Amino acid sequence: MQAKLSIIIPAYNESDRIVRTVSELLEFAAANPAVNLTEVIVVCDGCSDNTEEKVKTSIDSSIVSTISYAKNQGKGFAVRTGVLAAKGEIIGFMDADGSTSLEEIPLFTQILTESRADVVIGSRSLPESNITRRQPFYRWLLGKCFYLCTLWIDHLPYHDTQCGFKFFTADAARSLFEPLISKGFEFDIEILVRAAHLGLKIQEKPVTWHNDPRSSVSVIRDGFKTLISLWKFRRI
Ligand SMILES: Nc1nc2c(ncn2[C@@H]2O[C@H](COP(=O)(O)OP(=O)(O)O[C@H]3O[C@H](CO)[C@@H](O)[C@H](O)[C@@H]3O)[C@@H](O)[C@H]2O)c(=O)[nH]1
C-alpha cells in the first residue's frame, strides 16, 4: 500500500482556476496507482471572491475539504494552516494555478517513502527542468537573486527556492511548519533554512512548469520583504 498523501493548495481569490486545478489533481491520482491521494485541503485565505463556494459546489469528492478565514494572512500562513491540519504520511503543497505538472508527484512521493529524503522540492532552474512558458525576466532575475543570497548567507545550494511544489514526510512537515514565523512568500526560504538547521535530507528535483501570467506577487513588496527576511532567518 502506498503512503497516504495529503495535498495543500493555498488559494487567494482563485475562483477562476481552483476547480480546474483540483479536478486535474483528482483525475491524475485516480489514474495513477502509485499515488495514494487521501486528502486535498484548499486553504482560502481571506478570499473576497467565491473560491470556497466554487470548491464546495463544483467538486464532488469526499477527500477534498476547505479551510477558510476572513482576513488575508499570506501564502506562508495558509500553507502552515493546511499542513498542521493534514493527516497524510506525506504532505505536499502546490499552487492553485496548476503551473507545475502533476507528473512529478509519483517520483516525489517515492523518494520520501523510500527515506531517500525528508523534503523534496520542485525546481524550475535545473538543466532537466522543462519550462513551457517562462516567467517574466524580472521574476526570473529575482529568483536568481534569492538563489545567490541563500547560497551566500545560508550556504543552501538550492537553485529554485520559490517553486510552489514541495513535498515532505509528515514528521518533517510538522517540524518545519509548527515553528514557522513567515506569513508571506518568504516562507519557502524559511522552510529550507529550518530543514538545513535540523539536518533534514533535502532533494531538489526538476519539474515541468507552465507559467500563468496572472500573479498576485509584487516584485517590490514581496521581493524586498523576502530578501530582508534572509537576515532574520540566520537566527532561527
Ligand atoms: N492562501 C494564500 N495563498 C496565496 C496568497 N497569495 C498567493 N497565494 C497563492 O499562492 C499561489 C501562487 O500565487 P500566484 O499569484 O499564482 O503567483 P505566481 O507569481 O504565479 O507564483 C510564483 O511565485 C510565488 C512567489 O515566489 C511562489 O510562491 C509560487 O509558487 C510561484 O513560484 C497561488 O496558489 C495563490 O492562490 C495569499 O495571500 N494567501
The ligand as an SDF file (V2000), in Angstrom:
LIG
                    3D

 39 42  0  0  0  0  0  0  0  0999 V2000
   -3.5510   31.4130    0.8960 N   0  0  0  0  0  0  0  0  0  0  0  0
   -2.9280   32.3450    0.1780 C   0  0  0  0  0  0  0  0  0  0  0  0
   -2.4620   31.9630   -0.9890 N   0  0  0  0  0  0  0  0  0  0  0  0
   -1.8780   32.9060   -1.7240 C   0  0  0  0  0  0  0  0  0  0  0  0
   -1.7210   34.2290   -1.3310 C   0  0  0  0  0  0  0  0  0  0  0  0
   -1.1240   34.8910   -2.3190 N   0  0  0  0  0  0  0  0  0  0  0  0
   -0.9300   33.9630   -3.2880 C   0  0  0  0  0  0  0  0  0  0  0  0
   -1.4070   32.7920   -2.9310 N   0  0  0  0  0  0  0  0  0  0  0  0
   -1.4120   31.5560   -3.6680 C   0  0  0  0  0  0  0  0  0  0  0  0
   -0.0710   31.2380   -3.9760 O   0  0  0  0  0  0  0  0  0  0  0  0
   -0.0060   30.6210   -5.2330 C   0  0  0  0  0  0  0  0  0  0  0  0
    0.9580   31.3690   -6.1430 C   0  0  0  0  0  0  0  0  0  0  0  0
    0.4940   32.6780   -6.3130 O   0  0  0  0  0  0  0  0  0  0  0  0
    0.3300   33.3530   -7.7550 P   0  0  0  0  0  0  0  0  0  0  0  0
   -0.4960   34.5610   -7.6030 O   0  0  0  0  0  0  0  0  0  0  0  0
   -0.1160   32.3030   -8.7350 O   0  0  0  0  0  0  0  0  0  0  0  0
    1.7940   33.8540   -8.0470 O   0  0  0  0  0  0  0  0  0  0  0  0
    2.9260   33.3480   -9.0510 P   0  0  0  0  0  0  0  0  0  0  0  0
    3.7440   34.5320   -9.3780 O   0  0  0  0  0  0  0  0  0  0  0  0
    2.3900   32.5580  -10.1830 O   0  0  0  0  0  0  0  0  0  0  0  0
    3.7220   32.3930   -8.0820 O   0  0  0  0  0  0  0  0  0  0  0  0
    5.0970   32.1120   -8.1760 C   0  0  0  0  0  0  0  0  0  0  0  0
    5.8140   32.9400   -7.2410 O   0  0  0  0  0  0  0  0  0  0  0  0
    5.4250   32.7910   -5.8760 C   0  0  0  0  0  0  0  0  0  0  0  0
    6.2810   33.7200   -5.0000 C   0  0  0  0  0  0  0  0  0  0  0  0
    7.6160   33.3800   -5.0370 O   0  0  0  0  0  0  0  0  0  0  0  0
    5.5540   31.3300   -5.4370 C   0  0  0  0  0  0  0  0  0  0  0  0
    5.0540   31.1800   -4.1040 O   0  0  0  0  0  0  0  0  0  0  0  0
    4.7580   30.4380   -6.3850 C   0  0  0  0  0  0  0  0  0  0  0  0
    4.9460   29.0780   -6.0200 O   0  0  0  0  0  0  0  0  0  0  0  0
    5.2420   30.6500   -7.7980 C   0  0  0  0  0  0  0  0  0  0  0  0
    6.5960   30.3150   -7.9200 O   0  0  0  0  0  0  0  0  0  0  0  0
   -1.4450   30.5630   -5.7560 C   0  0  0  0  0  0  0  0  0  0  0  0
   -1.9590   29.3220   -5.4030 O   0  0  0  0  0  0  0  0  0  0  0  0
   -2.1270   31.6740   -4.9820 C   0  0  0  0  0  0  0  0  0  0  0  0
   -3.5080   31.4930   -4.8310 O   0  0  0  0  0  0  0  0  0  0  0  0
   -2.2010   34.6040   -0.0670 C   0  0  0  0  0  0  0  0  0  0  0  0
   -2.1330   35.7440    0.3760 O   0  0  0  0  0  0  0  0  0  0  0  0
   -2.7980   33.6000    0.6550 N   0  0  0  0  0  0  0  0  0  0  0  0
  1  2  1  0
  2  3  2  0
  2 39  1  0
  3  4  1  0
  4  5  2  0
  4  8  1  0
  5  6  1  0
  5 37  1  0
  6  7  2  0
  7  8  1  0
  8  9  1  0
  9 10  1  0
  9 35  1  0
 10 11  1  0
 11 12  1  0
 11 33  1  0
 12 13  1  0
 13 14  1  0
 14 15  2  0
 14 16  1  0
 14 17  1  0
 17 18  1  0
 18 19  2  0
 18 20  1  0
 18 21  1  0
 21 22  1  0
 22 23  1  0
 22 31  1  0
 23 24  1  0
 24 25  1  0
 24 27  1  0
 25 26  1  0
 27 28  1  0
 27 29  1  0
 29 30  1  0
 29 31  1  0
 31 32  1  0
 33 34  1  0
 33 35  1  0
 35 36  1  0
 37 38  2  0
 37 39  1  0
M  END
$$$$
